[in-house]
Amino acid sequence: MPHRDEDGNLRRGGRLINEKGQLIDQDGNLVNIFGRLINEKGELIDKDGNLVDEDGRLVNKEGELIDKNGNLVDEDGNLVDDEGYLIDKDGNRLPEEMELVPADFDGLTREEIVQLLQA
């Protein structure tokens, strides 16, 4: 049941309530019952207003993981197009024979890194 606190603010369950009856944080942003930022549709968002999942990762309207440019991200962290093909950061499809390997260049010289990338 909503009540007024000692400062006259309307509260429910310890959370502030705006004039529309929605839960808000101290800055007036909409929040869910757990205090996470949400938009008018009740979807989780980050501080910049981007849709996010429960772990704070960017997602599209379908709930699929995306990067900051809107490219889909697969479970291994690779960028993929709508058909599941690997793409570069600009959305260009990579050759199918191209194998992505995690880059661990710690301790390598510039020449050794270039050789690895050319292999």
Backbone as JSON Lines, residues from 0, in Angstrom:
{"i":0,"aa":"M","n":[0.85,-1.18,0.0],"ca":[0.0,0.0,0.0],"c":[0.9,1.24,0.0]}
{"i":1,"aa":"P","n":[0.68,2.17,-0.93],"ca":[1.48,3.4,-0.96],"c":[1.28,4.24,0.3]}
{"i":2,"aa":"H","n":[2.34,4.93,0.69],"ca":[2.27,5.84,1.84],"c":[3.23,7.01,1.61]}
{"i":3,"aa":"R","n":[3.07,8.06,2.36],"ca":[3.95,9.24,2.28],"c":[5.05,9.1,3.33]}
{"i":4,"aa":"D","n":[6.3,9.38,2.9],"ca":[7.4,9.35,3.86],"c":[7.48,10.68,4.59]}
{"i":5,"aa":"E","n":[8.48,10.85,5.47],"ca":[8.6,12.06,6.28],"c":[8.84,13.33,5.44]}
{"i":6,"aa":"D","n":[9.32,13.14,4.18],"ca":[9.53,14.29,3.29],"c":[8.33,14.54,2.37]}
{"i":7,"aa":"G","n":[7.27,13.74,2.51],"ca":[6.08,13.91,1.7],"c":[6.12,13.16,0.38]}
{"i":8,"aa":"N","n":[7.18,12.37,0.16],"ca":[7.27,11.58,-1.07],"c":[6.39,10.35,-0.97]}
{"i":9,"aa":"L","n":[5.73,10.02,-2.06],"ca":[4.9,8.83,-2.1],"c":[5.81,7.62,-2.3]}
{"i":10,"aa":"R","n":[5.63,6.59,-1.49],"ca":[6.46,5.39,-1.55],"c":[5.6,4.13,-1.49]}
{"i":11,"aa":"R","n":[6.14,3.07,-2.08],"ca":[5.53,1.74,-1.97],"c":[6.68,0.75,-1.84]}
{"i":12,"aa":"G","n":[6.66,-0.04,-0.79],"ca":[7.71,-1.02,-0.56],"c":[9.09,-0.39,-0.45]}
{"i":13,"aa":"G","n":[9.17,0.82,0.07],"ca":[10.45,1.5,0.22],"c":[10.9,2.25,-1.02]}
{"i":14,"aa":"R","n":[10.22,2.08,-2.14],"ca":[10.59,2.75,-3.39],"c":[9.71,3.96,-3.64]}
{"i":15,"aa":"L","n":[10.31,4.98,-4.27],"ca":[9.56,6.18,-4.63],"c":[8.56,5.87,-5.72]}
{"i":16,"aa":"I","n":[7.46,6.62,-5.74],"ca":[6.42,6.46,-6.75],"c":[6.18,7.82,-7.4]}
{"i":17,"aa":"N","n":[6.09,7.83,-8.74],"ca":[5.81,9.09,-9.44],"c":[4.3,9.33,-9.5]}
{"i":18,"aa":"E","n":[3.92,10.43,-10.17],"ca":[2.5,10.81,-10.25],"c":[1.66,9.82,-11.04]}
{"i":19,"aa":"K","n":[2.32,8.97,-11.86],"ca":[1.6,7.95,-12.63],"c":[1.51,6.62,-11.87]}
{"i":20,"aa":"G","n":[2.06,6.6,-10.66],"ca":[2.03,5.36,-9.88],"c":[3.15,4.4,-10.22]}
{"i":21,"aa":"Q","n":[4.16,4.87,-10.96],"ca":[5.29,4.02,-11.36],"c":[6.43,4.16,-10.36]}
{"i":22,"aa":"L","n":[7.17,3.08,-10.17],"ca":[8.34,3.12,-9.29],"c":[9.45,3.91,-9.98]}
{"i":23,"aa":"I","n":[10.13,4.77,-9.21],"ca":[11.23,5.58,-9.75],"c":[12.41,5.56,-8.78]}
{"i":24,"aa":"D","n":[13.6,5.9,-9.31],"ca":[14.76,6.02,-8.43],"c":[14.88,7.47,-7.96]}
{"i":25,"aa":"Q","n":[15.93,7.78,-7.23],"ca":[16.12,9.13,-6.67],"c":[16.19,10.2,-7.76]}
{"i":26,"aa":"D","n":[16.62,9.82,-8.98],"ca":[16.75,10.77,-10.08],"c":[15.49,10.87,-10.94]}
{"i":27,"aa":"G","n":[14.44,10.11,-10.57],"ca":[13.19,10.15,-11.32],"c":[13.11,9.16,-12.47]}
{"i":28,"aa":"N","n":[14.14,8.3,-12.61],"ca":[14.12,7.28,-13.67],"c":[13.21,6.12,-13.28]}
{"i":29,"aa":"L","n":[12.49,5.58,-14.26],"ca":[11.65,4.41,-13.98],"c":[12.52,3.22,-13.59]}
{"i":30,"aa":"V","n":[12.08,2.46,-12.61],"ca":[12.78,1.26,-12.16],"c":[11.76,0.14,-11.93]}
{"i":31,"aa":"N","n":[12.27,-1.1,-11.94],"ca":[11.4,-2.21,-11.59],"c":[11.47,-2.44,-10.07]}
{"i":32,"aa":"I","n":[10.81,-3.47,-9.59],"ca":[10.77,-3.7,-8.14],"c":[12.15,-4.01,-7.56]}
{"i":33,"aa":"F","n":[13.11,-4.35,-8.43],"ca":[14.46,-4.66,-7.97],"c":[15.38,-3.44,-8.09]}
{"i":34,"aa":"G","n":[14.82,-2.3,-8.53],"ca":[15.6,-1.08,-8.65],"c":[16.37,-0.95,-9.95]}
{"i":35,"aa":"R","n":[16.16,-1.87,-10.89],"ca":[16.84,-1.82,-12.19],"c":[16.11,-0.85,-13.11]}
{"i":36,"aa":"L","n":[16.86,-0.08,-13.9],"ca":[16.26,0.87,-14.83],"c":[15.41,0.16,-15.87]}
{"i":37,"aa":"I","n":[14.25,0.74,-16.18],"ca":[13.36,0.2,-17.2],"c":[12.85,1.35,-18.07]}
{"i":38,"aa":"N","n":[12.32,1.0,-19.24],"ca":[11.69,2.01,-20.1],"c":[10.17,1.98,-19.87]}
{"i":39,"aa":"E","n":[9.44,2.77,-20.63],"ca":[7.98,2.85,-20.48],"c":[7.29,1.51,-20.72]}
{"i":40,"aa":"K","n":[7.94,0.63,-21.5],"ca":[7.36,-0.69,-21.79],"c":[7.72,-1.71,-20.71]}
{"i":41,"aa":"G","n":[8.52,-1.31,-19.72],"ca":[8.92,-2.22,-18.65],"c":[10.15,-3.05,-18.99]}
{"i":42,"aa":"E","n":[10.81,-2.74,-20.11],"ca":[12.0,-3.48,-20.52],"c":[13.23,-2.93,-19.8]}
{"i":43,"aa":"L","n":[14.17,-3.81,-19.45],"ca":[15.4,-3.37,-18.81],"c":[16.22,-2.53,-19.76]}
{"i":44,"aa":"I","n":[16.8,-1.46,-19.24],"ca":[17.66,-0.59,-20.04],"c":[18.92,-0.24,-19.24]}
{"i":45,"aa":"D","n":[19.95,0.23,-19.96],"ca":[21.14,0.72,-19.26],"c":[21.01,2.23,-19.07]}
{"i":46,"aa":"K","n":[22.03,2.85,-18.49],"ca":[21.96,4.29,-18.2],"c":[21.84,5.14,-19.45]}
{"i":47,"aa":"D","n":[22.19,4.57,-20.62],"ca":[22.07,5.3,-21.89],"c":[20.75,5.03,-22.6]}
{"i":48,"aa":"G","n":[19.87,4.19,-22.0],"ca":[18.58,3.89,-22.6],"c":[18.58,2.72,-23.55]}
{"i":49,"aa":"N","n":[19.71,1.98,-23.64],"ca":[19.78,0.8,-24.5],"c":[19.13,-0.39,-23.83]}
{"i":50,"aa":"L","n":[18.45,-1.24,-24.6],"ca":[17.89,-2.47,-24.04],"c":[19.01,-3.38,-23.58]}
{"i":51,"aa":"V","n":[18.82,-4.01,-22.43],"ca":[19.82,-4.94,-21.89],"c":[19.11,-6.17,-21.34]}
{"i":52,"aa":"D","n":[19.9,-7.26,-21.18],"ca":[19.35,-8.46,-20.56],"c":[19.6,-8.39,-19.05]}
{"i":53,"aa":"E","n":[19.25,-9.46,-18.34],"ca":[19.41,-9.49,-16.88],"c":[20.85,-9.3,-16.44]}
{"i":54,"aa":"D","n":[21.82,-9.62,-17.33],"ca":[23.24,-9.48,-17.0],"c":[23.8,-8.13,-17.45]}
{"i":55,"aa":"G","n":[22.93,-7.25,-17.98],"ca":[23.38,-5.94,-18.42],"c":[24.0,-5.9,-19.8]}
{"i":56,"aa":"R","n":[23.89,-7.02,-20.56],"ca":[24.44,-7.06,-21.91],"c":[23.43,-6.49,-22.89]}
{"i":57,"aa":"L","n":[23.92,-5.78,-23.91],"ca":[23.04,-5.19,-24.91],"c":[22.26,-6.26,-25.66]}
{"i":58,"aa":"V","n":[20.97,-6.01,-25.89],"ca":[20.12,-6.94,-26.65],"c":[19.25,-6.12,-27.61]}
{"i":59,"aa":"N","n":[18.73,-6.81,-28.64],"ca":[17.78,-6.16,-29.55],"c":[16.37,-6.41,-29.04]}
{"i":60,"aa":"K","n":[15.37,-5.96,-29.77],"ca":[13.97,-6.1,-29.33],"c":[13.54,-7.55,-29.2]}
{"i":61,"aa":"E","n":[14.24,-8.45,-29.92],"ca":[13.93,-9.88,-29.84],"c":[14.66,-10.56,-28.69]}
{"i":62,"aa":"G","n":[15.49,-9.81,-27.95],"ca":[16.22,-10.36,-26.82],"c":[17.54,-11.01,-27.2]}
{"i":63,"aa":"E","n":[17.97,-10.84,-28.46],"ca":[19.22,-11.43,-28.91],"c":[20.38,-10.5,-28.56]}
{"i":64,"aa":"L","n":[21.52,-11.08,-28.17],"ca":[22.69,-10.28,-27.84],"c":[23.18,-9.52,-29.06]}
{"i":65,"aa":"I","n":[23.57,-8.26,-28.85],"ca":[24.11,-7.44,-29.92],"c":[25.32,-6.67,-29.4]}
{"i":66,"aa":"D","n":[26.13,-6.13,-30.33],"ca":[27.21,-5.25,-29.92],"c":[26.71,-3.81,-29.96]}
{"i":67,"aa":"K","n":[27.58,-2.86,-29.65],"ca":[27.15,-1.45,-29.59],"c":[26.7,-0.9,-30.94]}
{"i":68,"aa":"N","n":[27.06,-1.59,-32.04],"ca":[26.64,-1.16,-33.37],"c":[25.38,-1.87,-33.84]}
{"i":69,"aa":"G","n":[24.82,-2.75,-33.01],"ca":[23.6,-3.46,-33.37],"c":[23.82,-4.78,-34.07]}
{"i":70,"aa":"N","n":[25.1,-5.21,-34.21],"ca":[25.39,-6.51,-34.82],"c":[25.07,-7.63,-33.84]}
{"i":71,"aa":"L","n":[24.52,-8.74,-34.33],"ca":[24.25,-9.89,-33.48],"c":[25.55,-10.48,-32.96]}
{"i":72,"aa":"V","n":[25.52,-11.01,-31.74],"ca":[26.68,-11.64,-31.12],"c":[26.29,-13.07,-30.76]}
{"i":73,"aa":"D","n":[27.09,-14.07,-31.21],"ca":[26.77,-15.46,-30.89],"c":[27.28,-15.81,-29.49]}
{"i":74,"aa":"E","n":[27.04,-17.05,-29.07],"ca":[27.4,-17.49,-27.72],"c":[28.91,-17.49,-27.47]}
{"i":75,"aa":"D","n":[29.71,-17.46,-28.55],"ca":[31.17,-17.41,-28.4],"c":[31.7,-15.98,-28.47]}
{"i":76,"aa":"G","n":[30.8,-15.0,-28.64],"ca":[31.22,-13.61,-28.71],"c":[31.55,-13.13,-30.1]}
{"i":77,"aa":"N","n":[31.31,-13.98,-31.12],"ca":[31.56,-13.59,-32.5],"c":[30.4,-12.79,-33.05]}
{"i":78,"aa":"L","n":[30.7,-11.85,-33.95],"ca":[29.65,-11.1,-34.64],"c":[29.1,-11.97,-35.76]}
{"i":79,"aa":"V","n":[27.78,-12.03,-35.87],"ca":[27.14,-12.85,-36.9],"c":[26.01,-12.05,-37.55]}
{"i":80,"aa":"D","n":[25.68,-12.43,-38.8],"ca":[24.55,-11.78,-39.47],"c":[23.26,-12.54,-39.13]}
{"i":81,"aa":"D","n":[22.15,-12.13,-39.72],"ca":[20.85,-12.74,-39.42],"c":[20.79,-14.22,-39.76]}
{"i":82,"aa":"E","n":[21.67,-14.66,-40.66],"ca":[21.69,-16.07,-41.07],"c":[22.73,-16.88,-40.3]}
{"i":83,"aa":"G","n":[23.46,-16.24,-39.36],"ca":[24.42,-16.94,-38.55],"c":[25.84,-16.98,-39.11]}
{"i":84,"aa":"Y","n":[26.08,-16.28,-40.22],"ca":[27.42,-16.24,-40.79],"c":[28.28,-15.22,-40.05]}
{"i":85,"aa":"L","n":[29.55,-15.51,-39.87],"ca":[30.46,-14.6,-39.21],"c":[30.62,-13.33,-40.04]}
{"i":86,"aa":"I","n":[30.66,-12.19,-39.35],"ca":[30.85,-10.91,-40.01],"c":[31.91,-10.11,-39.28]}
{"i":87,"aa":"D","n":[32.44,-9.08,-39.96],"ca":[33.36,-8.17,-39.28],"c":[32.56,-7.05,-38.64]}
{"i":88,"aa":"K","n":[33.25,-6.13,-37.97],"ca":[32.55,-5.06,-37.24],"c":[31.74,-4.14,-38.13]}
{"i":89,"aa":"D","n":[32.02,-4.15,-39.44],"ca":[31.28,-3.32,-40.38],"c":[30.11,-4.07,-41.02]}
{"i":90,"aa":"G","n":[29.9,-5.33,-40.64],"ca":[28.79,-6.1,-41.16],"c":[29.11,-6.9,-42.42]}
{"i":91,"aa":"N","n":[30.38,-6.91,-42.83],"ca":[30.79,-7.67,-44.01],"c":[30.97,-9.14,-43.65]}
{"i":92,"aa":"R","n":[30.43,-10.03,-44.47],"ca":[30.55,-11.46,-44.24],"c":[31.99,-11.92,-44.39]}
{"i":93,"aa":"L","n":[32.45,-12.74,-43.44],"ca":[33.8,-13.28,-43.5],"c":[33.79,-14.57,-44.32]}
{"i":94,"aa":"P","n":[34.9,-14.88,-44.99],"ca":[34.96,-16.14,-45.74],"c":[34.7,-17.33,-44.82]}
{"i":95,"aa":"E","n":[33.96,-18.31,-45.32],"ca":[33.6,-19.47,-44.5],"c":[34.8,-20.24,-44.02]}
{"i":96,"aa":"E","n":[35.89,-20.25,-44.81],"ca":[37.06,-21.02,-44.42],"c":[37.88,-20.31,-43.33]}
{"i":97,"aa":"M","n":[37.53,-19.07,-43.05],"ca":[38.26,-18.31,-42.04],"c":[37.93,-18.85,-40.66]}
{"i":98,"aa":"E","n":[38.96,-19.15,-39.89],"ca":[38.77,-19.68,-38.54],"c":[39.14,-18.6,-37.55]}
{"i":99,"aa":"L","n":[38.23,-18.3,-36.64],"ca":[38.52,-17.31,-35.61],"c":[39.14,-18.0,-34.41]}
{"i":100,"aa":"V","n":[40.23,-17.44,-33.93],"ca":[40.9,-17.96,-32.74],"c":[41.04,-16.81,-31.75]}
{"i":101,"aa":"P","n":[40.96,-17.14,-30.48],"ca":[41.12,-16.07,-29.49],"c":[42.52,-15.47,-29.59]}
{"i":102,"aa":"A","n":[42.62,-14.16,-29.48],"ca":[43.91,-13.49,-29.57],"c":[44.5,-13.34,-28.18]}
{"i":103,"aa":"D","n":[45.69,-13.91,-27.98],"ca":[46.42,-13.75,-26.73],"c":[47.84,-13.37,-27.11]}
{"i":104,"aa":"F","n":[48.09,-12.08,-27.18],"ca":[49.37,-11.59,-27.67],"c":[50.3,-11.14,-26.56]}
{"i":105,"aa":"D","n":[49.95,-11.4,-25.31],"ca":[50.8,-10.98,-24.2],"c":[52.19,-11.59,-24.34]}
{"i":106,"aa":"G","n":[53.2,-10.75,-24.24],"ca":[54.57,-11.22,-24.26],"c":[55.15,-11.42,-25.65]}
{"i":107,"aa":"L","n":[54.36,-11.23,-26.71],"ca":[54.85,-11.42,-28.07],"c":[55.34,-10.09,-28.64]}
{"i":108,"aa":"T","n":[56.35,-10.18,-29.5],"ca":[56.83,-8.99,-30.18],"c":[55.87,-8.65,-31.31]}
{"i":109,"aa":"R","n":[56.01,-7.44,-31.85],"ca":[55.18,-7.01,-32.98],"c":[55.35,-7.96,-34.16]}
{"i":110,"aa":"E","n":[56.6,-8.36,-34.42],"ca":[56.88,-9.25,-35.54],"c":[56.2,-10.62,-35.35]}
{"i":111,"aa":"E","n":[56.23,-11.14,-34.14],"ca":[55.6,-12.43,-33.86],"c":[54.08,-12.34,-34.03]}
{"i":112,"aa":"I","n":[53.5,-11.22,-33.65],"ca":[52.05,-11.04,-33.81],"c":[51.69,-10.99,-35.29]}
{"i":113,"aa":"V","n":[52.47,-10.25,-36.07],"ca":[52.22,-10.16,-37.51],"c":[52.32,-11.54,-38.14]}
{"i":114,"aa":"Q","n":[53.33,-12.32,-37.76],"ca":[53.48,-13.67,-38.3],"c":[52.27,-14.55,-37.96]}
{"i":115,"aa":"L","n":[51.79,-14.45,-36.74],"ca":[50.61,-15.23,-36.34],"c":[49.39,-14.84,-37.15]}
{"i":116,"aa":"L","n":[49.2,-13.57,-37.36],"ca":[48.03,-13.09,-38.09],"c":[48.09,-13.45,-39.57]}
{"i":117,"aa":"Q","n":[49.28,-13.6,-40.1],"ca":[49.43,-13.94,-41.5],"c":[49.38,-15.45,-41.74]}
{"i":118,"aa":"A","n":[49.49,-16.22,-40.71],"ca":[49.5,-17.69,-40.85],"c":[48.16,-18.24,-41.25]}
